[in-house]
Amino acid sequence: MNYRRELSVALAIVVLGVVLALARPAFFSAENLNDLFLANMAVLVCAVGATLVILVGEIDIAVGSTFAFCSVAAGVVATSGLPLPVAALTACVAGVVVGAVDGALVAFAGIPSIVVTLAAMIGVRDALRWATQGAWIENLPASFQWLGLTQGSYPMAMAALLLVLIVSATWLMSETAAGRAVYATGSNRRAATLVGLDPALVVFAVFAIAGLLAGLGALINAARFNQIPSNGGIGLEMKAIAAVVVGGTAISGGRGTMLGTVLGVVLLGAIGPALTFMGVSAYWERALHGAIILTAVAIDALRARRAVPTVTAARAAAVSA
């Protein structure tokens, strides 16, 4: 597998790190790094799900709304007095339900994913606003905050959880039939069908898994606070998708790695705080994100254009032979 994109993102992270180490060494203080990790851990979890969706050639822009719905669902259950495991399960199940509905409409009804998830983004967000009347979930039990852990041990536990998630996802995508089915579906659905795969089922499954991961991300993020906003997750879908694309996953599907997604989250997650430490207005953060995303997509387009003559020449040689 070619890791040129991942290497380029890693190099960009190293360059940014060197600049900050020389100009603003306080950026690497334990407190700041801990804050950066806590702020971006939910983005990473959701980005893993977004990677799966994009690998099959689809898009999910309802991640932020699903995230908010799962956060509120977990908070409501927690404040009702039910045990923490029930609240955690509720968040994950709520995400699976939203993802499964979206996936069914895309996979079996044939509706474009951009249309389905746009409708879900608006519908879930407005339904949540109506149900809560804009009020935040308050009076969360002490057992819910930090998921029953201490404030000091929580980051270490979450780091272990994310490590297990990334390693497992990487292994599943590279070493199992299910992972190969995802890549095959994104590369060529007709060819995937000819070899006995069911692309519709694969698409449905990845949307459901993405919903599950949105629920998990919502849970571990909500546990950091003593209140849960009903409008959480705004802009999360763009952060997740941007990290996936910057990390080298082709927006057309069929090519990408979990390692690239992790690097994309690290790079984009560090830019905003880095600007603040450098004394640059934080308003430039989105502009830089946009420039990085545009560059990544342009590189993919150029590679795809260069690959076409190669494929055409190979076919011509095969015919002449």
C-alpha positions as CSV (number, residue, x, y, z in Angstrom):
1,M,0.0,0.0,0.0
2,N,1.2,3.5,-0.9
3,Y,1.6,5.7,2.2
4,R,2.8,8.9,0.5
5,R,-0.2,11.0,1.6
6,E,0.2,9.8,5.2
7,L,3.9,10.6,5.1
8,S,3.2,14.1,3.8
9,V,0.6,14.8,6.6
10,A,3.1,13.4,9.2
11,L,5.8,15.7,7.8
12,A,3.4,18.7,8.1
13,I,2.8,17.8,11.7
14,V,6.5,17.6,12.4
15,V,7.1,20.9,10.7
16,L,4.3,22.5,12.8
17,G,5.7,20.9,15.9
18,V,9.2,22.2,15.3
19,V,8.0,25.8,14.7
20,L,5.9,25.7,17.9
21,A,8.8,24.2,19.9
22,L,11.1,27.0,18.8
23,A,8.6,29.9,18.9
24,R,6.1,28.8,21.6
25,P,7.4,25.9,23.7
26,A,4.5,26.4,26.1
27,F,2.3,24.8,23.5
28,F,3.8,21.4,24.6
29,S,2.9,21.8,28.3
30,A,1.2,18.8,29.8
31,E,-1.9,20.9,30.5
32,N,-2.3,22.1,26.9
33,L,-1.6,18.7,25.4
34,N,-4.2,17.2,27.7
35,D,-6.8,19.8,26.7
36,L,-6.0,19.2,23.0
37,F,-6.5,15.5,23.5
38,L,-9.8,15.9,25.3
39,A,-11.1,18.4,22.8
40,N,-10.3,16.2,19.8
41,M,-11.0,12.6,21.1
42,A,-14.7,12.7,20.0
43,V,-13.6,14.1,16.6
44,L,-11.3,11.1,16.2
45,V,-14.0,8.6,17.1
46,C,-16.5,10.2,14.6
47,A,-13.8,10.4,12.0
48,V,-13.2,6.7,12.1
49,G,-16.9,6.2,11.2
50,A,-16.6,8.9,8.5
51,T,-13.7,7.1,7.0
52,L,-15.8,3.9,6.6
53,V,-18.6,5.9,4.9
54,I,-16.2,7.7,2.6
55,L,-14.4,4.5,1.7
56,V,-17.6,3.1,0.2
57,G,-18.0,6.3,-1.9
58,E,-20.7,7.9,0.3
59,I,-20.9,10.9,2.6
60,D,-22.5,11.6,6.0
61,I,-23.0,15.2,6.9
62,A,-25.5,14.3,9.8
63,V,-22.7,13.3,12.2
64,G,-23.0,16.5,14.2
65,S,-26.8,16.1,14.7
66,T,-26.5,12.5,15.5
67,F,-23.8,13.4,18.1
68,A,-26.1,15.9,19.7
69,F,-29.0,13.5,19.8
70,C,-26.9,10.8,21.4
71,S,-25.5,13.2,24.0
72,V,-29.0,14.3,25.0
73,A,-30.3,10.8,25.1
74,A,-27.5,9.7,27.4
75,G,-28.0,12.7,29.6
76,V,-31.8,12.1,29.9
77,V,-31.2,8.5,30.9
78,A,-28.5,9.5,33.4
79,T,-30.6,12.1,35.1
80,S,-33.5,9.6,35.4
81,G,-31.5,7.7,37.9
82,L,-30.6,4.7,35.7
83,P,-27.1,3.2,36.0
84,L,-24.2,4.6,33.9
85,P,-24.0,1.4,31.6
86,V,-27.7,2.0,30.6
87,A,-26.9,5.6,29.7
88,A,-23.8,4.5,27.7
89,L,-25.8,1.9,25.9
90,T,-28.6,4.4,25.1
91,A,-26.1,6.8,23.5
92,C,-24.7,4.0,21.3
93,V,-28.1,2.5,20.4
94,A,-29.4,6.0,19.5
95,G,-26.5,6.5,17.1
96,V,-27.0,3.0,15.5
97,V,-30.7,3.8,14.9
98,V,-30.0,7.1,13.2
99,G,-27.2,5.6,11.2
100,A,-29.2,2.5,10.2
101,V,-32.1,4.7,9.0
102,D,-29.8,6.8,6.9
103,G,-28.0,3.7,5.6
104,A,-31.3,2.0,4.7
105,L,-32.4,5.0,2.7
106,V,-29.1,5.2,0.9
107,A,-28.5,1.5,0.3
108,F,-31.9,0.1,-0.3
109,A,-34.0,3.1,-1.5
110,G,-31.2,4.4,-3.7
111,I,-31.4,8.0,-2.4
112,P,-28.1,9.9,-2.7
113,S,-26.3,10.0,0.7
114,I,-25.8,13.8,0.5
115,V,-29.6,14.2,0.3
116,V,-30.4,11.7,3.0
117,T,-27.9,13.0,5.5
118,L,-28.7,16.6,4.8
119,A,-32.3,15.8,5.6
120,A,-31.2,13.9,8.7
121,M,-28.9,16.8,9.8
122,I,-31.8,19.3,9.7
123,G,-34.5,16.9,10.9
124,V,-32.7,15.5,13.9
125,R,-31.4,18.9,14.9
126,D,-34.9,20.6,14.7
127,A,-36.6,17.6,16.4
128,L,-34.1,17.9,19.2
129,R,-34.6,21.6,19.5
130,W,-38.4,21.1,19.7
131,A,-38.1,18.2,22.3
132,T,-35.8,20.1,24.6
133,Q,-37.0,23.6,23.9
134,G,-33.4,24.6,23.7
135,A,-32.8,23.7,27.3
136,W,-29.6,21.9,28.4
137,I,-29.6,18.7,30.3
138,E,-28.6,19.6,33.8
139,N,-28.2,17.9,37.2
140,L,-26.2,15.1,35.9
141,P,-25.2,12.6,38.6
142,A,-21.7,12.6,39.8
143,S,-21.3,9.0,38.6
144,F,-21.8,10.2,35.0
145,Q,-19.0,12.8,35.0
146,W,-15.7,11.3,33.8
147,L,-17.7,8.0,33.4
148,G,-17.1,7.2,37.1
149,L,-13.3,7.8,36.8
150,T,-11.3,10.6,38.3
151,Q,-10.4,13.7,36.2
152,G,-6.8,12.6,36.2
153,S,-7.3,9.0,35.1
154,Y,-10.0,9.8,32.5
155,P,-7.6,11.0,29.8
156,M,-5.4,7.9,30.2
157,A,-8.5,5.6,30.0
158,M,-9.7,7.4,26.9
159,A,-6.3,7.2,25.3
160,A,-6.3,3.4,25.8
161,L,-9.8,3.2,24.4
162,L,-8.9,5.2,21.3
163,L,-5.7,3.1,20.8
164,V,-7.8,-0.1,20.9
165,L,-10.4,1.4,18.5
166,I,-7.7,2.5,16.0
167,V,-5.7,-0.7,16.1
168,S,-8.9,-2.8,15.8
169,A,-10.2,-0.7,12.9
170,T,-6.9,-0.9,11.1
171,W,-6.7,-4.7,11.5
172,L,-10.3,-5.2,10.4
173,M,-9.9,-3.0,7.3
174,S,-6.6,-4.7,6.2
175,E,-6.9,-8.3,7.4
176,T,-10.6,-9.3,7.2
177,A,-13.1,-10.0,4.5
178,A,-15.4,-7.3,5.9
179,G,-12.7,-4.7,5.4
180,R,-11.9,-5.9,1.9
181,A,-15.6,-5.7,1.1
182,V,-15.6,-2.0,2.1
183,Y,-12.7,-1.2,-0.2
184,A,-14.2,-3.2,-3.0
185,T,-17.5,-1.5,-2.7
186,G,-15.9,1.9,-2.8
187,S,-13.7,1.0,-5.7
188,N,-16.2,-0.6,-8.1
189,R,-19.6,-1.7,-7.0
190,R,-20.4,-3.6,-10.2
191,A,-17.2,-5.6,-9.8
192,A,-17.9,-6.1,-6.1
193,T,-21.3,-7.6,-7.1
194,L,-19.7,-9.9,-9.6
195,V,-17.4,-11.4,-6.9
196,G,-20.4,-12.2,-4.7
197,L,-20.5,-9.1,-2.4
198,D,-23.7,-7.2,-1.6
199,P,-22.7,-3.5,-1.9
200,A,-26.1,-2.4,-0.5
201,L,-25.5,-4.4,2.7
202,V,-22.0,-3.0,3.0
203,V,-23.2,0.6,2.6
204,F,-26.0,0.0,5.2
205,A,-23.5,-1.6,7.6
206,V,-21.0,1.3,7.5
207,F,-23.7,3.9,8.1
208,A,-24.9,1.9,11.1
209,I,-21.3,1.6,12.4
210,A,-20.7,5.3,11.8
211,G,-23.8,6.0,13.9
212,L,-22.5,3.7,16.7
213,L,-19.2,5.6,16.7
214,A,-21.0,9.0,16.8
215,G,-22.9,7.7,19.9
216,L,-19.6,6.6,21.5
217,G,-18.0,9.9,20.7
218,A,-21.0,11.8,22.2
219,L,-20.8,9.7,25.4
220,I,-17.1,10.3,26.1
221,N,-17.4,14.0,25.3
222,A,-20.5,14.5,27.4
223,A,-18.8,12.9,30.4
224,R,-16.4,15.8,30.6
225,F,-19.0,18.3,31.7
226,N,-21.8,18.7,34.2
227,Q,-24.3,19.9,31.6
228,I,-25.1,18.7,28.1
229,P,-26.1,21.2,25.5
230,S,-29.0,20.4,23.2
231,N,-27.2,22.0,20.3
232,G,-23.9,20.1,20.6
233,G,-21.9,18.8,17.7
234,I,-22.3,21.9,15.5
235,G,-19.6,21.7,12.8
236,L,-18.4,18.3,13.9
237,E,-19.3,16.7,10.6
238,M,-17.0,19.1,8.8
239,K,-14.1,18.4,11.2
240,A,-14.5,14.7,10.8
241,I,-14.8,14.7,7.0
242,A,-11.9,17.2,6.7
243,A,-9.7,15.0,8.8
244,V,-10.5,12.0,6.7
245,V,-9.9,13.7,3.4
246,V,-6.7,15.4,4.6
247,G,-5.5,12.0,5.8
248,G,-5.6,10.6,2.3
249,T,-8.9,8.9,2.0
250,A,-10.2,9.4,-1.6
251,I,-13.5,11.3,-1.5
252,S,-14.7,9.0,-4.4
253,G,-14.1,6.0,-2.2
254,G,-11.9,2.8,-2.4
255,R,-8.7,4.2,-1.0
256,G,-7.6,5.4,2.4
257,T,-6.3,4.3,5.8
258,M,-7.2,4.7,9.5
259,L,-3.6,5.9,10.1
260,G,-4.2,8.8,7.6
261,T,-7.4,9.7,9.5
262,V,-5.6,9.8,12.8
263,L,-2.9,12.1,11.3
264,G,-5.6,14.3,9.8
265,V,-7.3,14.8,13.2
266,V,-3.9,15.6,14.8
267,L,-3.0,18.2,12.1
268,L,-6.3,19.9,11.9
269,G,-6.9,19.7,15.7
270,A,-3.6,21.4,16.4
271,I,-3.9,24.3,13.9
272,G,-6.4,26.4,15.9
273,P,-4.6,26.3,19.2
274,A,-1.3,26.8,17.4
275,L,-2.6,30.0,15.8
276,T,-3.7,31.2,19.3
277,F,-0.2,30.5,20.8
278,M,1.4,32.3,17.8
279,G,-0.8,35.4,18.4
280,V,-2.6,35.0,15.1
281,S,-6.4,35.5,15.0
282,A,-8.3,32.2,15.4
283,Y,-10.5,33.3,12.5
284,W,-7.8,32.1,10.2
285,E,-8.3,28.5,11.4
286,R,-11.2,27.8,9.1
287,A,-9.4,29.5,6.2
288,L,-6.4,27.2,6.8
289,H,-8.6,24.2,7.1
290,G,-10.3,25.1,3.8
291,A,-7.0,25.6,2.0
292,I,-5.6,22.2,3.3
293,I,-8.8,20.4,2.3
294,L,-8.8,22.0,-1.2
295,T,-5.1,21.0,-1.6
296,A,-5.8,17.4,-0.6
297,V,-8.8,17.1,-3.0
298,A,-6.8,18.7,-5.8
299,I,-4.0,16.2,-5.2
300,D,-6.5,13.3,-5.4
301,A,-8.0,14.7,-8.6
302,L,-4.5,15.0,-10.2
303,R,-3.6,11.5,-9.2
304,A,-6.9,10.1,-10.6
305,R,-6.3,12.0,-13.9
306,R,-2.8,10.6,-14.2
307,A,-4.1,7.1,-13.5
308,V,-6.6,7.1,-16.4
309,P,-4.0,7.0,-19.2
310,T,-2.2,4.2,-17.4
311,V,-5.4,2.1,-17.1
312,T,-6.3,2.9,-20.8
313,A,-2.9,1.8,-22.0
314,A,-3.1,-1.4,-20.0
315,R,-6.4,-2.3,-21.5
316,A,-5.2,-1.5,-25.0
317,A,-2.2,-3.8,-24.5
318,A,-4.4,-6.5,-23.2
319,V,-6.7,-6.3,-26.2
320,S,-3.8,-6.3,-28.7
321,A,-2.3,-9.3,-27.0
